[in-house]
Amino acid sequence: MNLRKSANSLVVRLVVMGLAMAIIGTAASYIQLSRFLREDLTRSVATQQTALAAYVARDIDNYLGDRFAFLERLAQTLPPALLSEPEQLRAWLQERSTLSPVFPLGLRVADLSGKRLDGSGQIATDGAEFVAALAGHSGLGRAQALPLSQHSVLPMAVPVRSGPGQVAAVLLGTADMSADGLLDHLQRGRVGDAGGILVVSPRDRIFVASTDTVMSLTPTPPDGVNLLHDKAMAGFRGTGTTRNAKGVEEIAAMASVPNSGWFVVARVPLTQALAPVGRMQTFIVQQRAPAVVIALILIGLLVAWLLRPLLRAASQADRMTRGELALAPLPVVRDDEIGHLTRAFNRLLAKLLDNQEALARLAHHDTLTGLPNRKLLDDRLQQALERAKRHGHQVAVLYLDLDGFKKLNDTLGHEAGDLALREIAHRLQSLVRQTDTVARIGGDEFVLLAADFEEPAQQGAQTLARRCVEAIGQPLQLANSDTVIGASVGIALGSGTETPQDLLAAADKAMYQAKHSGRRSHVTPSPGRGSQFGELAVQNV
């Protein structure tokens, strides 16, 4: 009976199993684990490098896309009459550079022969960016270094059209990638002795940027030196193992930068990536005999250890109920009854967290448009005012009320009205920066919060208001017909000394003034008497 009881004992079974695993596992682990870990680490590192290359490529592509979009907007809004007025053209370009300094090295406009229309000289017409603009496309030039600062700069150009398909001039800007901090993360991206990030231009056959700054703006290696690099220059995007021009074997991943035709290479030396394999092999050899003895000793303590996960899970759950720990899934230590109980708890906790997240979103966002509501707007406005007071910036609040929405709602029905509100919310979001806020605070009332304005903020706020009125005034496709509504905008500016309620009340007052002044207009406070926000100036759009 005692023998049978001992045979059924969990402790005895664990001792026997541990002894067998120690003897057999030690003999087999060296070869099996070495092979497995090498393959697994290679795949894992390749996946990490792919993610890193994609991240850097996306970052660079967004950077270039923003600047192309800025140039294209300027080209579309450039008055044709200024092309023959150098002084006025120069002032116009300077004003746009001041409002949005994405090209700190300045903007230029040249005719089709390369002559600068602001009267400042001649532009080289053989640059790739100029040739592309003449053909009616946006273009990038060859990255180069400034002679004095050695900053990496990139010429960019877009066509200025006088009519459909007709290029009248070329608008050019030079982006300072070093000053903009675009390449900062490359300088911190070195892995091992030869790893890091490369940005390659296949067209120019140069390294646009590199973790190793010595390689930046230098030619790429000749064909045949690095076979994976040759495939990437021919269009391959993915991962692979290769030997670079310095003879270092490495794992590399390539990702495209669509706006430029470049590609990003994230690489890590193979010896660095697989260093854990060598350490594991050494560990197995050195610790094989002591591990068997230690395993037998530890097995004797397994009974107490078996209960530790349950006790730990109970302790953590109890602390969560008292608010001492944040709600978080409990670790599943083993796939047994305790593990099953822990998973069940985690599933219950996940449902609770999902419900809390849904409630939190409902509390801070408008259910129809998905925009922030009044509560979230007040919080962001308070933060913006605190930053403005701390840094000496200004905050602009634009209070929008739709003109003609009630008639649309009554005529076409509430479903069409809801579609119109969602479309208008989408249009407004497309006009603002990621740091700005578009909120819906009433049936047909929206508020735009534009923070961190530097002087003069009034002109930037008026420009944004005009764009809002124009965007809302575009026809809406509702009930198989075009429907046009307008908007009246009230603007209030703050410098951090006001409360959110003061600014919103001032913008609301200005909005009503805009409605009484003819609609499809915006009202801006101008310095003067009457209130802490000044007098009101009406401008029709």
DOKOLBA-296222 format. One line per 4 residues: number of its first residue (from 1); their letters; for each residue y, z, x of C-alpha. Coordinates in pm, 1 decimal, decimal comma. Example, Ala and Ser with C-alpha at 12.3 -4.5 7.8 and 13.67 -1.06 7.14 Angstrom:
2
1 = AS = -450,0:780,0:1230,0; -106,0:714,0:1367,0 .
***
This chain:
541
1 = MNLR = 0,0:0,0:0,0; 241,5:92,2:280,1; 149,0:-226,1:467,1; 214,8:-435,0:159,8 .
5 = KSAN = 542,4:-253,4:100,8; 648,4:-314,8:460,6; 559,5:-683,0:427,7; 782,2:-708,5:122,7 .
9 = SLVV = 1066,8:-524,8:291,8; 1378,2:-727,0:350,5; 1432,3:-548,6:681,0; 1089,0:-648,7:811,7 .
13 = RLVV = 1139,7:-1006,4:700,8; 1475,9:-1023,5:872,3; 1330,7:-880,5:1196,4; 1048,6:-1134,3:1199,6 .
17 = MGLA = 1279,4:-1422,9:1107,7; 1536,4:-1319,1:1365,8; 1277,4:-1297,7:1639,7; 1143,4:-1642,7:1552,5 .
21 = MAII = 1491,2:-1793,1:1537,4; 1588,7:-1635,5:1869,5; 1287,5:-1780,7:2048,8; 1279,9:-2125,4:1889,3 .
25 = GTAA = 1655,0:-2168,6:1841,5; 1743,4:-2087,3:2199,0; 1504,6:-2352,4:2326,9; 1626,7:-2623,4:2089,8 .
29 = SYIQ = 1995,3:-2540,0:2059,0; 2104,1:-2677,5:2392,8; 2012,7:-3039,9:2318,0; 2068,1:-3038,1:1943,9 .
33 = LSRF = 2398,9:-2856,5:1939,1; 2534,1:-3055,7:2231,0; 2466,7:-3384,5:2054,9; 2586,0:-3263,4:1718,2 .
37 = LRED = 2902,8:-3102,7:1849,2; 2993,2:-3408,5:2054,5; 2957,2:-3641,0:1754,9; 3126,5:-3401,7:1516,5 .
41 = LTRS = 3417,3:-3331,6:1749,0; 3463,9:-3702,7:1812,4; 3485,0:-3771,0:1438,5; 3705,3:-3467,6:1379,0 .
45 = VATQ = 3946,6:-3554,8:1659,1; 3956,0:-3918,1:1544,2; 4042,3:-3800,2:1192,4; 4313,8:-3569,1:1326,3 .
49 = QTAL = 4460,6:-3843,8:1541,8; 4456,5:-4083,2:1245,0; 4646,5:-3830,2:1034,5; 4892,2:-3768,6:1318,4 .
53 = AAYV = 4951,2:-4140,5:1376,3; 4998,4:-4199,2:1001,9; 5244,0:-3909,9:978,7; 5454,5:-4032,1:1269,7 .
57 = ARDI = 5439,2:-4392,4:1143,4; 5551,8:-4283,6:797,2; 5833,4:-4078,5:947,4; 5955,5:-4373,1:1153,5 .
61 = DNYL = 5914,5:-4614,3:861,5; 6119,1:-4388,9:632,6; 6386,7:-4365,4:901,2; 6409,3:-4743,6:932,8 .
65 = GDRF = 6383,9:-4797,1:556,8; 6674,7:-4563,1:490,0; 6895,1:-4748,2:734,9; 6796,0:-5092,2:606,7 .
69 = AFLE = 6869,2:-4974,5:253,4; 7210,3:-4846,9:363,7; 7295,9:-5178,9:533,2; 7176,1:-5379,3:231,6 .
73 = RLAQ = 7387,0:-5170,6:-5,7; 7691,1:-5224,4:214,4; 7620,8:-5596,7:234,1; 7600,0:-5618,3:-145,7 .
77 = TLPP = 7922,7:-5425,8:-199,2; 8123,5:-5590,3:80,5; 8415,9:-5771,0:-86,3; 8407,6:-6137,7:21,4 .
81 = ALLS = 8785,8:-6137,2:62,6; 8758,2:-5892,2:352,2; 8566,3:-6145,2:562,7; 8898,5:-6313,2:634,9 .
85 = EPEQ = 9096,9:-5990,7:679,2; 8999,9:-5827,2:1014,3; 9214,9:-5516,3:982,1; 9108,1:-5441,1:627,0 .
89 = LRAW = 8744,3:-5516,8:714,6; 8758,7:-5275,6:1009,1; 8902,0:-5001,6:787,6; 8639,5:-5068,0:519,7 .
93 = LQER = 8355,1:-5037,4:769,6; 8504,2:-4722,2:920,6; 8531,9:-4563,6:577,3; 8163,8:-4634,9:500,3 .
97 = STLS = 8057,0:-4500,0:839,4; 8245,1:-4178,1:769,9; 8091,2:-4130,7:424,8; 7734,1:-4184,3:549,0 .
101 = PVFP = 7711,3:-4163,7:930,0; 7362,9:-4313,0:964,7; 7494,7:-4554,5:1227,9; 7699,7:-4333,5:1462,4 .
105 = LGLR = 7750,7:-4622,7:1703,1; 7942,8:-4816,0:1437,9; 7904,8:-5110,5:1201,5; 7993,5:-5473,9:1271,2 .
109 = VADL = 8025,3:-5793,0:1070,7; 7991,2:-6134,4:1234,7; 8003,4:-6490,6:1109,9; 7713,9:-6731,7:1153,8 .
113 = SGKR = 7825,4:-6818,4:1506,5; 7829,0:-6455,2:1618,6; 8206,6:-6407,8:1609,1; 8297,8:-6058,9:1492,5 .
117 = LDGS = 8508,8:-6081,7:1178,4; 8693,3:-5760,2:1253,9; 8851,5:-5932,8:1552,7; 8666,1:-5732,1:1818,9 .
121 = GQIA = 8484,8:-6005,2:2009,6; 8154,5:-6191,9:2008,4; 7798,2:-6084,6:1923,1; 7489,1:-6226,7:2093,4 .
125 = TDGA = 7320,3:-6464,0:1852,2; 6980,2:-6476,9:2024,1; 6878,6:-6123,6:1918,8; 6584,3:-6100,8:1680,3 .
129 = EFVA = 6789,0:-5902,5:1431,3; 7065,5:-6167,5:1418,7; 6816,5:-6455,0:1388,4; 6636,5:-6277,7:1101,9 .
133 = ALAG = 6964,1:-6212,0:919,4; 7066,4:-6577,3:953,0; 6735,0:-6666,1:788,0; 6822,3:-6436,7:497,8 .
137 = HSGL = 6606,1:-6138,1:594,3; 6662,3:-5789,3:727,5; 6587,4:-5774,6:1098,6; 6524,5:-5537,6:1386,9 .
141 = GRAQ = 6627,6:-5609,3:1740,8; 6468,6:-5497,5:2064,4; 6487,5:-5125,4:2131,7; 6691,1:-5050,5:2443,3 .
145 = ALPL = 6856,7:-4768,0:2635,6; 7230,7:-4701,2:2642,0; 7360,0:-4734,7:2999,0; 7528,6:-4392,8:3025,7 .
149 = SQHS = 7345,1:-4157,0:2790,6; 7003,3:-4328,8:2820,7; 6962,3:-4279,0:2445,9; 6709,5:-4507,6:2279,6 .
153 = VLPM = 6898,6:-4731,8:2037,1; 6786,5:-4997,9:1792,9; 7000,7:-5286,7:1663,8; 6953,7:-5372,7:1295,0 .
157 = AVPV = 7101,5:-5648,2:1078,9; 7105,1:-5774,2:719,8; 7255,1:-6090,0:569,8; 7581,6:-6086,5:372,9 .
161 = RSGP = 7544,7:-6342,8:95,9; 7814,6:-6542,5:-73,6; 7576,9:-6668,7:-340,9; 7203,7:-6701,4:-416,3 .
165 = GQVA = 7033,0:-6789,5:-89,4; 7362,8:-6847,0:93,5; 7427,1:-6635,9:402,6; 7798,9:-6601,9:466,0 .
169 = AVLL = 7793,2:-6341,2:742,0; 7575,0:-6085,0:914,5; 7618,5:-5705,5:886,6; 7492,5:-5521,7:1195,1 .
173 = GTAD = 7443,1:-5157,6:1284,8; 7292,0:-4983,0:1586,8; 7075,9:-4676,9:1516,0; 7073,9:-4406,0:1783,3 .
177 = MSAD = 6711,5:-4288,0:1759,1; 6762,7:-4017,9:2022,8; 7075,3:-3870,7:1863,1; 6913,7:-3880,2:1518,5 .
181 = GLLD = 6621,8:-3672,7:1648,6; 6366,8:-3934,9:1540,5; 6176,2:-3911,6:1866,9; 6197,0:-3534,4:1914,5 .
185 = HLQR = 5847,1:-3469,8:1785,4; 5712,8:-3722,8:2036,7; 5846,1:-3513,1:2323,3; 5652,3:-3214,4:2189,4 .
189 = GRVG = 5336,4:-3411,3:2116,9; 5160,9:-3409,8:2457,2; 4792,8:-3319,0:2439,2; 4620,6:-3258,9:2773,3 .
193 = DAGG = 4724,6:-3450,9:3080,9; 4747,0:-3796,1:2926,5; 4751,1:-3752,6:2547,5; 5034,8:-3778,3:2302,2 .
197 = ILVV = 5214,0:-4041,9:2094,7; 5307,8:-4403,0:2167,0; 5526,2:-4630,1:1951,5; 5452,7:-4994,9:2034,8 .
201 = SPRD = 5638,1:-5315,8:1945,6; 5386,2:-5605,2:1960,1; 5665,6:-5862,6:1921,0; 5862,9:-5733,3:2218,5 .
205 = RIFV = 5550,7:-5609,0:2404,9; 5716,8:-5279,3:2495,1; 5660,7:-4911,4:2432,5; 5949,2:-4824,0:2200,9 .
209 = ASTD = 5888,9:-4453,4:2262,4; 5631,2:-4232,1:2428,1; 5544,2:-3867,8:2479,2; 5557,7:-3955,6:2846,9 .
213 = TVMS = 5927,2:-4043,3:2864,7; 5868,7:-4253,0:3177,9; 5678,2:-4503,1:2960,8; 5953,0:-4535,1:2698,8 .
217 = LTPT = 6107,0:-4886,6:2679,1; 5862,6:-5018,7:2943,0; 5633,9:-5323,6:2902,7; 5287,0:-5280,8:2754,9 .
221 = PPDG = 4988,6:-5337,8:2987,6; 4855,3:-5691,3:3037,3; 4561,1:-5814,7:2831,9; 4224,8:-5691,3:2950,7 .
225 = VNLL = 4343,1:-5356,9:3090,6; 4293,0:-5156,7:2768,9; 4061,8:-5330,9:2522,8; 4150,1:-5109,8:2225,4 .
229 = HDKA = 4520,2:-5168,6:2294,8; 4453,9:-5544,4:2298,6; 4288,5:-5519,6:1955,1; 4582,7:-5318,4:1822,7 .
233 = MAGF = 4829,6:-5578,2:1950,8; 4625,3:-5838,3:1757,7; 4646,9:-5638,1:1434,9; 4364,0:-5381,8:1446,8 .
237 = RGTG = 4445,7:-5046,2:1285,7; 4198,1:-4760,0:1303,8; 4037,8:-4536,1:1564,9; 3830,6:-4586,8:1873,4 .
241 = TTRN = 3743,6:-4466,5:2221,3; 3892,8:-4653,1:2515,7; 3999,3:-4626,7:2877,1; 4375,8:-4655,3:2918,6 .
245 = AKGV = 4575,5:-4824,7:3192,6; 4559,9:-4507,6:3405,4; 4180,9:-4497,5:3386,6; 4169,3:-4199,4:3148,7 .
249 = EEIA = 3907,4:-4218,6:2872,6; 4065,1:-4121,0:2543,4; 4028,6:-4117,2:2165,5; 4308,9:-4316,2:2003,3 .
253 = AMAS = 4418,2:-4390,8:1647,1; 4662,6:-4662,5:1540,0; 4883,5:-4676,7:1228,4; 5135,1:-4943,8:1124,7 .
257 = VPNS = 5509,8:-4901,2:1072,3; 5563,9:-5163,9:795,4; 5944,2:-5192,4:815,1; 5935,4:-5288,8:1182,2 .
261 = GWFV = 5604,9:-5453,1:1269,2; 5547,4:-5168,4:1517,9; 5243,2:-4946,1:1533,6; 5197,5:-4584,1:1637,7 .
265 = VARV = 4921,0:-4468,6:1870,7; 4806,5:-4104,6:1866,0; 4575,8:-4038,0:2160,0; 4398,5:-3747,1:2324,0 .
269 = PLTQ = 4189,5:-3742,5:2646,0; 3816,5:-3740,5:2573,9; 3760,2:-3458,9:2822,2; 4015,7:-3247,1:2638,7 .
273 = ALAP = 3873,4:-3330,2:2296,2; 3514,6:-3254,8:2398,1; 3589,9:-2949,5:2611,8; 3412,9:-2719,5:2358,0 .
277 = VGRM = 3087,2:-2907,4:2423,5; 3086,7:-2811,0:2790,7; 3178,8:-2453,0:2712,4; 2898,6:-2430,5:2456,4 .
281 = QTFI = 2642,3:-2567,2:2700,6; 2746,1:-2315,7:2964,5; 2733,7:-2037,3:2710,3; 2381,0:-2125,8:2597,7 .
285 = VQQR = 2249,3:-2130,7:2953,9; 2420,0:-1807,7:3060,5; 2357,3:-1610,6:2745,0; 2007,5:-1721,8:2643,9 .
289 = APAV = 1810,8:-1421,6:2766,9; 2066,4:-1153,3:2671,5; 2107,4:-1317,6:2330,8; 1742,1:-1259,4:2244,5 .
293 = VIAL = 1771,0:-888,6:2318,8; 2103,0:-854,9:2139,0; 1964,1:-1042,8:1837,3; 1675,3:-797,6:1804,0 .
297 = ILIG = 1915,1:-504,1:1819,3; 2150,7:-656,3:1566,2; 1870,5:-729,1:1322,9; 1809,8:-355,1:1299,5 .
301 = LLVA = 2164,3:-316,8:1168,2; 2139,2:-594,3:911,6; 2080,6:-362,2:620,7; 2428,6:-218,2:656,2 .
305 = WLLR = 2567,0:-561,2:730,7; 2411,7:-705,4:413,6; 2629,5:-478,5:203,0; 2952,2:-539,3:391,0 .
309 = PLLR = 3052,5:-864,4:209,6; 3010,5:-698,9:-130,7; 3207,2:-390,0:-28,5; 3477,0:-600,4:135,0 .
313 = AASQ = 3507,2:-827,8:-170,0; 3535,4:-526,1:-400,5; 3801,2:-369,2:-177,5; 4008,9:-689,1:-164,3 .
317 = ADRM = 3982,2:-741,4:-540,8; 4092,8:-382,2:-599,9; 4393,4:-424,5:-368,9; 4485,3:-745,3:-553,1 .
321 = TRGE = 4491,2:-560,2:-884,4; 4727,3:-301,1:-731,2; 4956,8:-573,1:-595,9; 4892,9:-488,7:-229,8 .
325 = LALA = 4748,8:-834,6:-160,0; 4843,0:-1175,9:-292,9; 4597,8:-1339,7:-529,8; 4371,8:-1552,3:-308,9 .
329 = PLPV = 4004,5:-1664,4:-312,6; 3759,3:-1425,1:-153,7; 3558,8:-1557,7:144,8; 3201,4:-1661,3:58,1 .
333 = VRDD = 2997,1:-1521,0:344,3; 2642,8:-1613,6:239,2; 2466,7:-1829,0:-17,8; 2287,5:-1542,5:-194,9 .
337 = EIGH = 2352,3:-1324,0:-496,8; 2664,7:-1182,5:-334,7; 2787,3:-1533,0:-257,2; 2719,4:-1640,0:-617,1 .
341 = LTRA = 2918,5:-1343,3:-747,9; 3206,1:-1419,8:-509,2; 3216,0:-1785,1:-617,4; 3226,7:-1682,9:-982,7 .
345 = FNRL = 3520,7:-1452,3:-906,6; 3697,1:-1731,1:-716,7; 3654,1:-1974,0:-1008,1; 3800,0:-1717,6:-1246,0 .
349 = LAKL = 4088,6:-1655,1:-1005,3; 4151,3:-2031,2:-969,8; 4184,8:-2065,9:-1346,9; 4429,1:-1775,1:-1353,6 .
353 = LDNQ = 4640,3:-1926,7:-1074,0; 4640,5:-2266,5:-1247,6; 4769,8:-2105,9:-1565,5; 5036,8:-1919,0:-1370,9 .
357 = EALA = 5150,9:-2240,0:-1197,6; 5167,4:-2422,5:-1530,5; 5371,4:-2141,8:-1684,4; 5602,2:-2132,4:-1381,0 .
361 = RLAH = 5664,9:-2506,8:-1409,9; 5731,4:-2482,7:-1781,3; 5980,4:-2204,9:-1709,4; 6179,2:-2412,3:-1458,5 .
365 = HDTL = 6141,0:-2776,1:-1569,1; 6220,0:-2985,4:-1873,3; 5894,0:-3085,8:-2045,7; 6017,1:-3430,2:-2154,3 .
369 = TGLP = 6167,9:-3563,9:-1830,6; 6013,1:-3334,8:-1570,8; 6361,6:-3256,8:-1436,0; 6473,6:-2904,2:-1341,7 .
373 = NRKL = 6611,1:-2709,2:-1636,3; 6917,6:-2485,9:-1661,6; 6744,1:-2186,5:-1503,2; 6631,4:-2374,1:-1193,4 .
377 = LDDR = 6969,8:-2551,9:-1174,0; 7152,0:-2216,7:-1167,7; 6929,6:-2095,2:-884,7; 6980,7:-2408,6:-673,8 .
381 = LQQA = 7353,9:-2410,1:-744,5; 7380,1:-2048,8:-628,5; 7200,0:-2136,4:-305,4; 7421,0:-2441,7:-253,8 .
385 = LERA = 7737,8:-2233,8:-299,4; 7615,2:-1976,2:-48,6; 7548,6:-2250,9:206,6; 7887,5:-2407,8:136,5 .
389 = KRHG = 8064,1:-2077,7:195,2; 7867,2:-2015,5:514,4; 7915,4:-2361,6:666,9; 8254,3:-2460,7:523,8 .
393 = HQVA = 8112,7:-2745,4:311,7; 8177,3:-2835,7:-50,0; 7953,6:-2862,0:-354,9; 7995,9:-3122,3:-628,3 .
397 = VLYL = 7872,7:-3070,5:-985,9; 7863,9:-3378,2:-1212,6; 7823,6:-3299,6:-1582,9; 7699,0:-3607,8:-1773,4 .
401 = DLDG = 7691,5:-3653,9:-2148,1; 7542,1:-3972,6:-2294,1; 7771,5:-4180,9:-2516,5; 7600,5:-4334,8:-2815,5 .
405 = FKKL = 7270,1:-4149,9:-2777,7; 7282,6:-3992,2:-3123,6; 7325,0:-4336,7:-3281,7; 7031,2:-4467,0:-3077,2 .
409 = NDTL = 6818,4:-4171,1:-3183,7; 6909,3:-4210,6:-3550,8; 6862,1:-4588,1:-3550,4; 6547,7:-4634,9:-3337,3 .
413 = GHEA = 6383,5:-4295,9:-3384,9; 6305,1:-3995,6:-3170,3; 6027,2:-4171,8:-2980,3; 6271,7:-4434,8:-2856,6 .
417 = GDLA = 6520,1:-4158,8:-2778,1; 6259,3:-3981,8:-2565,1; 6183,6:-4305,0:-2379,4; 6555,1:-4353,3:-2316,7 .
421 = LREI = 6593,8:-4000,3:-2178,3; 6299,9:-4045,3:-1942,8; 6435,9:-4377,7:-1817,2; 6783,6:-4233,2:-1762,6 .
425 = AHRL = 6633,5:-3936,8:-1577,4; 6447,1:-4181,5:-1352,6; 6765,5:-4382,6:-1287,0; 6964,3:-4072,6:-1197,0 .
429 = QSLV = 6695,4:-3947,1:-959,5; 6700,9:-4280,6:-777,9; 7073,3:-4238,2:-704,7; 7070,1:-3900,0:-531,6 .
433 = RQTD = 6946,3:-3763,4:-202,8; 6625,9:-3565,1:-174,5; 6836,8:-3252,6:-114,8; 7034,2:-3304,2:-437,2 .
437 = TVAR = 6927,3:-3192,5:-784,9; 6921,3:-3378,6:-1116,4; 6874,5:-3141,8:-1412,5; 6857,1:-3182,6:-1788,6 .
441 = IGGD = 7029,3:-2891,9:-1960,9; 7057,0:-3014,9:-2318,4; 6955,3:-3288,3:-2558,8; 7156,0:-3568,0:-2394,4 .
445 = EFVL = 7328,2:-3370,3:-2119,4; 7241,5:-3397,0:-1750,5; 7384,8:-3226,9:-1443,2; 7384,1:-3365,0:-1087,0 .
449 = LAAD = 7421,0:-3114,5:-805,9; 7526,5:-3269,6:-473,3; 7548,1:-3010,2:-197,2; 7662,8:-2994,1:164,2 .
453 = FEEP = 7957,7:-3232,1:126,5; 8195,2:-3236,8:418,5; 8564,0:-3313,7:362,1; 8667,3:-3514,6:168,9 .
457 = AQQG = 8409,0:-3437,2:-102,0; 8613,9:-3571,3:-394,9; 8576,0:-3934,9:-297,6; 8200,1:-3900,1:-249,5 .
461 = AQTL = 8166,3:-3727,7:-586,4; 8369,7:-4000,4:-758,5; 8154,3:-4268,3:-598,2; 7840,8:-4092,0:-719,1 .
465 = ARRC = 7990,0:-4058,0:-1069,3; 8070,4:-4430,1:-1083,2; 7714,4:-4513,6:-976,8; 7576,6:-4283,3:-1244,8 .
469 = VEAI = 7787,8:-4443,1:-1518,6; 7689,7:-4791,7:-1399,5; 7319,1:-4702,6:-1380,1; 7314,4:-4549,4:-1728,1 .
473 = GQPL = 7509,1:-4844,0:-1863,8; 7231,0:-5088,9:-1770,7; 7040,5:-5213,5:-2081,2; 6740,5:-5010,9:-2198,5 .
477 = QLAN = 6429,5:-5194,1:-2317,5; 6363,8:-5016,1:-2647,3; 6192,8:-5145,0:-2962,0; 6165,8:-5497,3:-2814,0 .
481 = SDTV = 6540,6:-5522,4:-2767,3; 6811,4:-5434,2:-2518,0; 7004,1:-5120,1:-2602,8; 7313,2:-5011,4:-2413,1 .
485 = IGAS = 7452,2:-4660,3:-2401,1; 7718,8:-4508,4:-2182,4; 7799,5:-4179,7:-2019,1; 8101,2:-3958,0:-1969,0 .
489 = VGIA = 8108,7:-3757,0:-1648,2; 8297,6:-3441,6:-1561,2; 8324,5:-3342,9:-1193,9; 8385,8:-2999,2:-1048,4 .
493 = LGSG = 8408,0:-2921,4:-677,5; 8338,8:-2584,0:-521,6; 8358,9:-2437,7:-173,1; 8140,1:-2128,8:-217,5 .
497 = TETP = 8391,6:-1885,7:-367,2; 8305,1:-1981,9:-725,6; 8014,7:-1873,9:-942,5; 7763,0:-2126,6:-1080,4 .
501 = QDLL = 7894,6:-2052,7:-1429,6; 8252,0:-2128,9:-1319,9; 8157,7:-2466,3:-1172,2; 7944,2:-2569,3:-1469,9 .
505 = AAAD = 8217,0:-2464,8:-1712,4; 8476,7:-2662,3:-1517,5; 8252,2:-2970,6:-1505,4; 8179,8:-2933,6:-1877,9 .
509 = KAMY = 8552,6:-2919,6:-1953,4; 8614,1:-3227,0:-1739,1; 8332,0:-3408,5:-1918,4; 8489,9:-3347,1:-2257,5 .
513 = QAKH = 8820,6:-3468,9:-2119,6; 8641,3:-3787,0:-2009,4; 8500,1:-3833,2:-2361,7; 8843,3:-3792,6:-2519,4 .
517 = SGRR = 8986,1:-4040,8:-2268,3; 8773,7:-4333,1:-2373,0; 8413,3:-4268,0:-2264,7; 8228,4:-4456,2:-1988,4 .
521 = SHVT = 8462,2:-4269,7:-1754,8; 8464,6:-3974,9:-1523,5; 8716,6:-3696,8:-1481,9; 8778,7:-3537,8:-1145,1 .
525 = PSPG = 8975,2:-3222,2:-1067,0; 9268,0:-3291,5:-840,6; 9474,8:-3024,2:-659,4; 9740,6:-2881,4:-887,4 .
529 = RGSQ = 9823,6:-2612,8:-1137,4; 9637,4:-2508,4:-1444,6; 9306,6:-2359,7:-1319,8; 9123,1:-2267,1:-1005,7 .
533 = FGEL = 8975,9:-2614,3:-1003,3; 9306,3:-2802,0:-1028,6; 9431,8:-3059,9:-1274,2; 9213,1:-3333,0:-1421,6 .
537 = AVQN = 9229,8:-3698,2:-1320,0; 9063,3:-3956,2:-1546,5; 8906,8:-4274,2:-1412,0; 8737,8:-4537,3:-1627,9 .
541 = V = 8437,9:-4729,9:-1501,1 .
***
